[in-house]
Amino acid sequence: MKTRLILTVLSLCAALALCTNASAQTCRIHGRIFFPDSLKSPANNVTVYIPENGKGTITDDDGNFRLDTGTGSKGKKLTVEISHIGYESIVRQVNPGTTTDIDLGEVVLQEQLIMLPSAYITPNHKSAANYILGEVRKRAVENRKKHPDYDATISYSAQTHHIPLVSQVLPGIAEGAVKTAASMLGIGNCIRYAMDTDDLSGDVTFERSVRGGSTRDYNARIIRSSTKLPAKVEKELKSVFKNIDLFNFLYSDDCIWGINYNYRYKFVHTGTYMWNGKLVDILQWKGKRGFLWASVHVVQDDWGILKVEAGYQDKKVLCEARDRGDGVYMPVSLVITPNFFPVIEGSKTARHIEMIKSEKRLGDKTKKKIITFLEENSNIDIHPYIIGRVSVQYH
C-alpha cells in the first residue's frame, strides 16, 4: 500500500498548531509534561487536544507543547485533554478571556490503572481479541459510509540526521535500490538530497477537503526548514503526505490487526481501563522472540480504535485517535521514530573496527570501505536516523 511504503521510507512529522495573530483573537496554550518517575523525565509524544474545536498537538522530545486555540475562542471555556498510552487522561479547563497566552506549567502524568479483562460471550468460541477486532472492522465500514465528508488541516515534518555519512558505506547496489524505490514513490529527489548533500528536514502543512470520498488537497506550504532546499526537493517534500489517510491507516484490512493478517498475528485480550467514562480493551501481540510487538486500545460499545502503539524494540509507531462526538474515532496524531541504526561513538572507533574485521557476513571490499569510513570519522559520534510526525486537525 503506497501510504505505508511512504511512511516506511520517509517517516515524518511533529504536530504543529497553526499560528494565527492576536488580532484574530487566538490564544496560545503551552506547558510541559513529565512522566511520574523519580528522575522527572520529560514526556514526549503526549497528545494535547481541545475537543471543542478539534485542535491538537503532541509534545516534543523535551515534553513541551504549544497549541493555538484558533479564532473565535475569546471568552469561551475550553477543555484541554492530555493523554498518553498507559497513563490517566488529564483534563484542564481554561478560559482564554482577553489573554493571548495561557501557561499550564508543569503537568505530571499518572500511570493508568489496568483492570482485569472484561468477559465476552463470543460466537463460535472465538477468542475475545478476535471478537473485538471483528466488531471494529464491521463498525469501521459502517462509519466510513456514514461520514464521507470532512475537512482537515494536516501538518507534518520530516527529519533526517547523518544520512549522508551512512550513504558513504552503502554498497552501490543497495544505494541504487533505495534511490530507485524512492523514485517510484515520487520522493526520489528528497532521498537523493538526504543521501548525497545534507540532512533533510522541513515542516509542512496543507488543507484537505473530502467530499463523497473524493479528496482535494490545497494550500501546501513549507513553514520551516533547516536550509534553503532546491525547488524540486521542496516540491516533493510538500507532496509526501498527499496520499495519507489516517483513518485507513487504523482500519485498513492490510494493517496487522486487519482481516488480511487475522491469522498471522494472534492478539490477546490483556486488560481494560476507563477512559472518559468508557471502558477500553487492550489487545496485545508479540513476535516469537519478543522484538516485534503491538498494542491496540479499542473503545467498547463504539468499537473505535483509540490508540495504537507498535514497534521493533525501541523503534516505535504511535497513533492516537479522538471521538468526533458521534462515536467515530478519527486519528489526530501519528509519530514514527524508526532509529534503524545505533549511535556509533567516536571514542569507541577501535572497538567498532574490530567488530567489522570479525564480521563473516561482509566481503573484504565492503569491510575495507567501512573501516576507512570509521577511521576518517573517529572524532565524532554518528547517529543516523529518520524521524517523522504528522498531526491531523479535523474541522
TARAHU-V610502 format. One record per residue. N is the residue number from 1. RES is the residue in one small letter. PHI is phi in degrees with one decimal (NA if undefined). OMEGA is omega in whole degrees, 0 to 359 (999 if undefined). Layout:
n:N res:RES phi:PHI omega:OMEGA
n:N res:RES phi:PHI omega:OMEGA
This chain:
n:1 res:m phi:NA omega:188
n:2 res:k phi:-56.3 omega:182
n:3 res:t phi:-58.3 omega:184
n:4 res:r phi:-67.9 omega:178
n:5 res:l phi:-64.7 omega:179
n:6 res:i phi:-62.1 omega:179
n:7 res:l phi:-61.1 omega:182
n:8 res:t phi:-71.2 omega:185
n:9 res:v phi:-76.4 omega:183
n:10 res:l phi:-132.5 omega:183
n:11 res:s phi:-72.8 omega:187
n:12 res:l phi:-155.3 omega:174
n:13 res:c phi:108.6 omega:216
n:14 res:a phi:-40.7 omega:184
n:15 res:a phi:-65.9 omega:179
n:16 res:l phi:-115.7 omega:176
n:17 res:a phi:-69.8 omega:184
n:18 res:l phi:-69.8 omega:184
n:19 res:c phi:-88.9 omega:170
n:20 res:t phi:-124.6 omega:186
n:21 res:n phi:-94.1 omega:186
n:22 res:a phi:-65.6 omega:181
n:23 res:s phi:-66.9 omega:178
n:24 res:a phi:-88.8 omega:174
n:25 res:q phi:65.9 omega:175
n:26 res:t phi:-95.4 omega:180
n:27 res:c phi:-130.0 omega:178
n:28 res:r phi:-98.2 omega:176
n:29 res:i phi:-106.3 omega:182
n:30 res:h phi:-145.9 omega:180
n:31 res:g phi:176.2 omega:180
n:32 res:r phi:-140.9 omega:185
n:33 res:i phi:-108.6 omega:180
n:34 res:f phi:-128.5 omega:171
n:35 res:f phi:-78.1 omega:184
n:36 res:p phi:-84.7 omega:178
n:37 res:d phi:-119.0 omega:184
n:38 res:s phi:-67.0 omega:181
n:39 res:l phi:-87.0 omega:182
n:40 res:k phi:53.7 omega:183
n:41 res:s phi:-75.3 omega:176
n:42 res:p phi:-61.2 omega:182
n:43 res:a phi:-99.2 omega:179
n:44 res:n phi:-93.0 omega:178
n:45 res:n phi:62.5 omega:176
n:46 res:v phi:-84.5 omega:181
n:47 res:t phi:-83.6 omega:174
n:48 res:v phi:-119.5 omega:192
n:49 res:y phi:-141.9 omega:174
n:50 res:i phi:-112.8 omega:185
n:51 res:p phi:-66.3 omega:183
n:52 res:e phi:-63.7 omega:181
n:53 res:n phi:-125.8 omega:175
n:54 res:g phi:71.2 omega:181
n:55 res:k phi:-93.2 omega:181
n:56 res:g phi:-153.4 omega:177
n:57 res:t phi:-155.6 omega:175
n:58 res:i phi:-131.3 omega:181
n:59 res:t phi:-72.9 omega:179
n:60 res:d phi:-83.9 omega:184
n:61 res:d phi:-64.6 omega:179
n:62 res:d phi:-97.1 omega:178
n:63 res:g phi:82.6 omega:182
n:64 res:n phi:-84.9 omega:173
n:65 res:f phi:-142.8 omega:174
n:66 res:r phi:-138.3 omega:185
n:67 res:l phi:-142.2 omega:177
n:68 res:d phi:-84.8 omega:183
n:69 res:t phi:-77.6 omega:181
n:70 res:g phi:87.9 omega:181
n:71 res:t phi:-70.4 omega:177
n:72 res:g phi:80.7 omega:182
n:73 res:s phi:-94.1 omega:183
n:74 res:k phi:-59.5 omega:176
n:75 res:g phi:80.1 omega:181
n:76 res:k phi:-99.6 omega:174
n:77 res:k phi:-73.8 omega:182
n:78 res:l phi:-122.9 omega:178
n:79 res:t phi:-105.7 omega:176
n:80 res:v phi:-108.2 omega:180
n:81 res:e phi:-102.3 omega:179
n:82 res:i phi:-116.5 omega:185
n:83 res:s phi:-143.4 omega:179
n:84 res:h phi:-155.9 omega:182
n:85 res:i phi:-55.3 omega:177
n:86 res:g phi:88.6 omega:183
n:87 res:y phi:-132.1 omega:179
n:88 res:e phi:-65.9 omega:174
n:89 res:s phi:-71.3 omega:179
n:90 res:i phi:-111.9 omega:182
n:91 res:v phi:-118.8 omega:176
n:92 res:r phi:-123.7 omega:176
n:93 res:q phi:-95.3 omega:179
n:94 res:v phi:-132.1 omega:177
n:95 res:n phi:-131.7 omega:183
n:96 res:p phi:-53.3 omega:179
n:97 res:g phi:53.7 omega:180
n:98 res:t phi:-102.6 omega:182
n:99 res:t phi:-83.0 omega:177
n:100 res:t phi:-111.3 omega:183
n:101 res:d phi:-149.6 omega:176
n:102 res:i phi:-126.2 omega:180
n:103 res:d phi:-103.6 omega:178
n:104 res:l phi:-80.2 omega:178
n:105 res:g phi:70.3 omega:180
n:106 res:e phi:-91.0 omega:180
n:107 res:v phi:-120.5 omega:181
n:108 res:v phi:-106.0 omega:178
n:109 res:l phi:-70.6 omega:175
n:110 res:q phi:-122.0 omega:184
n:111 res:e phi:-62.5 omega:182
n:112 res:q phi:-72.4 omega:175
n:113 res:l phi:-81.0 omega:181
n:114 res:i phi:-91.3 omega:181
n:115 res:m phi:-100.6 omega:176
n:116 res:l phi:-64.8 omega:180
n:117 res:p phi:-58.6 omega:174
n:118 res:s phi:-70.8 omega:179
n:119 res:a phi:-85.3 omega:178
n:120 res:y phi:-121.6 omega:171
n:121 res:i phi:-93.9 omega:188
n:122 res:t phi:-105.7 omega:178
n:123 res:p phi:-73.2 omega:175
n:124 res:n phi:55.3 omega:176
n:125 res:h phi:58.1 omega:176
n:126 res:k phi:-64.6 omega:173
n:127 res:s phi:-71.1 omega:181
n:128 res:a phi:-59.3 omega:181
n:129 res:a phi:-63.2 omega:180
n:130 res:n phi:-64.4 omega:178
n:131 res:y phi:-64.2 omega:181
n:132 res:i phi:-62.9 omega:181
n:133 res:l phi:-66.5 omega:176
n:134 res:g phi:-63.7 omega:178
n:135 res:e phi:-65.7 omega:178
n:136 res:v phi:-62.3 omega:182
n:137 res:r phi:-64.5 omega:180
n:138 res:k phi:-65.5 omega:181
n:139 res:r phi:-69.8 omega:180
n:140 res:a phi:-62.3 omega:179
n:141 res:v phi:-62.9 omega:180
n:142 res:e phi:-63.5 omega:183
n:143 res:n phi:-68.1 omega:179
n:144 res:r phi:-61.9 omega:180
n:145 res:k phi:-73.3 omega:183
n:146 res:k phi:-77.9 omega:186
n:147 res:h phi:-129.3 omega:182
n:148 res:p phi:-81.6 omega:185
n:149 res:d phi:-118.4 omega:172
n:150 res:y phi:-166.0 omega:175
n:151 res:d phi:-123.1 omega:182
n:152 res:a phi:-153.1 omega:169
n:153 res:t phi:-107.6 omega:183
n:154 res:i phi:-113.7 omega:178
n:155 res:s phi:-120.4 omega:178
n:156 res:y phi:-150.8 omega:174
n:157 res:s phi:-141.5 omega:175
n:158 res:a phi:-114.7 omega:181
n:159 res:q phi:-143.4 omega:176
n:160 res:t phi:-121.8 omega:183
n:161 res:h phi:-149.3 omega:176
n:162 res:h phi:60.9 omega:178
n:163 res:i phi:-63.3 omega:177
n:164 res:p phi:-57.7 omega:179
n:165 res:l phi:-64.6 omega:182
n:166 res:v phi:-67.2 omega:182
n:167 res:s phi:-62.6 omega:180
n:168 res:q phi:-66.1 omega:184
n:169 res:v phi:-104.5 omega:177
n:170 res:l phi:-72.1 omega:172
n:171 res:p phi:-59.0 omega:182
n:172 res:g phi:-54.7 omega:182
n:173 res:i phi:-67.4 omega:180
n:174 res:a phi:-69.8 omega:179
n:175 res:e phi:-63.0 omega:179
n:176 res:g phi:-63.7 omega:180
n:177 res:a phi:-66.0 omega:179
n:178 res:v phi:-62.7 omega:182
n:179 res:k phi:-67.3 omega:178
n:180 res:t phi:-66.2 omega:179
n:181 res:a phi:-61.8 omega:180
n:182 res:a phi:-64.8 omega:179
n:183 res:s phi:-65.2 omega:179
n:184 res:m phi:-64.2 omega:179
n:185 res:l phi:-85.2 omega:179
n:186 res:g phi:85.5 omega:179
n:187 res:i phi:-126.2 omega:182
n:188 res:g phi:-60.9 omega:180
n:189 res:n phi:-64.5 omega:178
n:190 res:c phi:-63.7 omega:182
n:191 res:i phi:-67.6 omega:179
n:192 res:r phi:-62.7 omega:178
n:193 res:y phi:-63.3 omega:181
n:194 res:a phi:-65.7 omega:184
n:195 res:m phi:-82.9 omega:188
n:196 res:d phi:-102.9 omega:192
n:197 res:t phi:-113.0 omega:186
n:198 res:d phi:-160.1 omega:177
n:199 res:d phi:-64.9 omega:183
n:200 res:l phi:-104.6 omega:174
n:201 res:s phi:-149.6 omega:179
n:202 res:g phi:-172.5 omega:176
n:203 res:d phi:-108.7 omega:186
n:204 res:v phi:-126.9 omega:173
n:205 res:t phi:-140.3 omega:176
n:206 res:f phi:-154.0 omega:181
n:207 res:e phi:-103.0 omega:179
n:208 res:r phi:-129.0 omega:176
n:209 res:s phi:-125.0 omega:180
n:210 res:v phi:-115.6 omega:179
n:211 res:r phi:-134.0 omega:179
n:212 res:g phi:60.6 omega:180
n:213 res:g phi:88.5 omega:178
n:214 res:s phi:-92.7 omega:185
n:215 res:t phi:-105.4 omega:173
n:216 res:r phi:-127.0 omega:177
n:217 res:d phi:-106.7 omega:183
n:218 res:y phi:-152.7 omega:177
n:219 res:n phi:58.7 omega:176
n:220 res:a phi:-74.7 omega:181
n:221 res:r phi:-151.9 omega:173
n:222 res:i phi:-88.2 omega:184
n:223 res:i phi:-101.2 omega:176
n:224 res:r phi:-164.1 omega:177
n:225 res:s phi:-149.5 omega:183
n:226 res:s phi:-69.4 omega:179
n:227 res:t phi:-140.0 omega:174
n:228 res:k phi:-76.0 omega:185
n:229 res:l phi:-87.2 omega:173
n:230 res:p phi:-59.4 omega:185
n:231 res:a phi:-56.5 omega:183
n:232 res:k phi:-69.4 omega:177
n:233 res:v phi:-71.1 omega:179
n:234 res:e phi:-61.0 omega:180
n:235 res:k phi:-62.4 omega:180
n:236 res:e phi:-68.2 omega:181
n:237 res:l phi:-61.3 omega:180
n:238 res:k phi:-73.3 omega:182
n:239 res:s phi:-111.4 omega:185
n:240 res:v phi:-55.5 omega:186
n:241 res:f phi:-102.5 omega:181
n:242 res:k phi:-61.4 omega:183
n:243 res:n phi:-98.4 omega:182
n:244 res:i phi:-73.4 omega:173
n:245 res:d phi:-135.0 omega:186
n:246 res:l phi:-70.3 omega:173
n:247 res:f phi:-62.1 omega:179
n:248 res:n phi:-66.1 omega:177
n:249 res:f phi:-60.0 omega:181
n:250 res:l phi:-79.0 omega:192
n:251 res:y phi:-115.8 omega:181
n:252 res:s phi:-65.1 omega:175
n:253 res:d phi:-66.5 omega:184
n:254 res:d phi:-94.2 omega:174
n:255 res:c phi:-81.0 omega:190
n:256 res:i phi:-68.8 omega:174
n:257 res:w phi:-104.8 omega:179
n:258 res:g phi:-77.2 omega:185
n:259 res:i phi:-62.6 omega:181
n:260 res:n phi:-70.5 omega:180
n:261 res:y phi:-120.8 omega:187
n:262 res:n phi:-59.5 omega:184
n:263 res:y phi:-102.0 omega:178
n:264 res:r phi:-86.7 omega:181
n:265 res:y phi:-111.2 omega:183
n:266 res:k phi:-92.3 omega:177
n:267 res:f phi:-80.8 omega:180
n:268 res:v phi:-124.4 omega:178
n:269 res:h phi:-81.1 omega:190
n:270 res:t phi:-108.0 omega:181
n:271 res:g phi:172.4 omega:177
n:272 res:t phi:-139.2 omega:173
n:273 res:y phi:-153.9 omega:179
n:274 res:m phi:-90.5 omega:177
n:275 res:w phi:-141.5 omega:181
n:276 res:n phi:50.6 omega:177
n:277 res:g phi:81.0 omega:181
n:278 res:k phi:-122.6 omega:177
n:279 res:l phi:-82.4 omega:179
n:280 res:v phi:-122.1 omega:177
n:281 res:d phi:-89.4 omega:177
n:282 res:i phi:-106.8 omega:176
n:283 res:l phi:-112.7 omega:183
n:284 res:q phi:-130.0 omega:177
n:285 res:w phi:-141.4 omega:175
n:286 res:k phi:-135.4 omega:176
n:287 res:g phi:-68.9 omega:185
n:288 res:k phi:-57.7 omega:181
n:289 res:r phi:-96.3 omega:177
n:290 res:g phi:82.5 omega:181
n:291 res:f phi:-74.1 omega:179
n:292 res:l phi:-87.7 omega:182
n:293 res:w phi:-156.9 omega:178
n:294 res:a phi:-155.5 omega:177
n:295 res:s phi:-137.5 omega:180
n:296 res:v phi:-121.7 omega:181
n:297 res:h phi:-109.0 omega:187
n:298 res:v phi:-114.3 omega:179
n:299 res:v phi:-78.7 omega:180
n:300 res:q phi:-63.8 omega:180
n:301 res:d phi:71.5 omega:178
n:302 res:d phi:-76.6 omega:182
n:303 res:w phi:54.4 omega:176
n:304 res:g phi:-111.1 omega:177
n:305 res:i phi:-80.5 omega:183
n:306 res:l phi:-90.0 omega:183
n:307 res:k phi:-144.8 omega:175
n:308 res:v phi:-135.3 omega:174
n:309 res:e phi:-136.2 omega:182
n:310 res:a phi:-146.8 omega:179
n:311 res:g phi:176.1 omega:176
n:312 res:y phi:-124.5 omega:186
n:313 res:q phi:53.8 omega:184
n:314 res:d phi:-94.2 omega:180
n:315 res:k phi:-96.5 omega:198
n:316 res:k phi:-128.5 omega:167
n:317 res:v phi:-117.5 omega:180
n:318 res:l phi:-126.0 omega:178
n:319 res:c phi:-134.9 omega:177
n:320 res:e phi:-126.4 omega:183
n:321 res:a phi:-125.4 omega:179
n:322 res:r phi:-136.9 omega:176
n:323 res:d phi:-75.5 omega:180
n:324 res:r phi:-73.8 omega:179
n:325 res:g phi:108.6 omega:180
n:326 res:d phi:-123.5 omega:179
n:327 res:g phi:81.9 omega:179
n:328 res:v phi:-100.2 omega:182
n:329 res:y phi:-94.6 omega:181
n:330 res:m phi:-111.2 omega:181
n:331 res:p phi:-64.5 omega:175
n:332 res:v phi:-118.4 omega:178
n:333 res:s phi:-156.7 omega:178
n:334 res:l phi:-143.5 omega:180
n:335 res:v phi:-127.1 omega:179
n:336 res:i phi:-125.4 omega:179
n:337 res:t phi:-127.2 omega:182
n:338 res:p phi:-84.6 omega:177
n:339 res:n phi:-77.1 omega:189
n:340 res:f phi:-70.3 omega:183
n:341 res:f phi:-119.9 omega:176
n:342 res:p phi:-77.4 omega:175
n:343 res:v phi:-73.2 omega:175
n:344 res:i phi:-99.3 omega:185
n:345 res:e phi:-78.1 omega:181
n:346 res:g phi:-60.2 omega:181
n:347 res:s phi:-71.6 omega:182
n:348 res:k phi:-113.3 omega:182
n:349 res:t phi:-57.1 omega:182
n:350 res:a phi:-59.9 omega:179
n:351 res:r phi:-66.1 omega:178
n:352 res:h phi:-62.1 omega:181
n:353 res:i phi:-63.8 omega:179
n:354 res:e phi:-63.6 omega:178
n:355 res:m phi:-64.6 omega:179
n:356 res:i phi:-65.4 omega:180
n:357 res:k phi:-61.0 omega:183
n:358 res:s phi:-92.0 omega:182
n:359 res:e phi:-75.7 omega:185
n:360 res:k phi:-81.3 omega:183
n:361 res:r phi:-83.9 omega:181
n:362 res:l phi:-105.9 omega:176
n:363 res:g phi:-78.3 omega:183
n:364 res:d phi:-61.5 omega:182
n:365 res:k phi:-64.8 omega:179
n:366 res:t phi:-67.3 omega:178
n:367 res:k phi:-58.4 omega:182
n:368 res:k phi:-61.3 omega:181
n:369 res:k phi:-64.1 omega:181
n:370 res:i phi:-67.9 omega:180
n:371 res:i phi:-63.8 omega:177
n:372 res:t phi:-60.4 omega:179
n:373 res:f phi:-60.6 omega:180
n:374 res:l phi:-64.6 omega:180
n:375 res:e phi:-66.1 omega:181
n:376 res:e phi:-73.1 omega:182
n:377 res:n phi:-119.0 omega:186
n:378 res:s phi:-70.9 omega:183
n:379 res:n phi:-96.0 omega:181
n:380 res:i phi:-130.8 omega:172
n:381 res:d phi:-87.0 omega:182
n:382 res:i phi:-110.9 omega:180
n:383 res:h phi:-136.8 omega:180
n:384 res:p phi:-76.7 omega:177
n:385 res:y phi:-158.1 omega:170
n:386 res:i phi:-127.1 omega:180
n:387 res:i phi:-127.4 omega:179
n:388 res:g phi:-141.5 omega:176
n:389 res:r phi:-141.9 omega:176
n:390 res:v phi:-138.6 omega:179
n:391 res:s phi:-128.4 omega:179
n:392 res:v phi:-121.8 omega:176
n:393 res:q phi:-112.1 omega:181
n:394 res:y phi:-87.2 omega:183
n:395 res:h phi:-106.0 omega:999
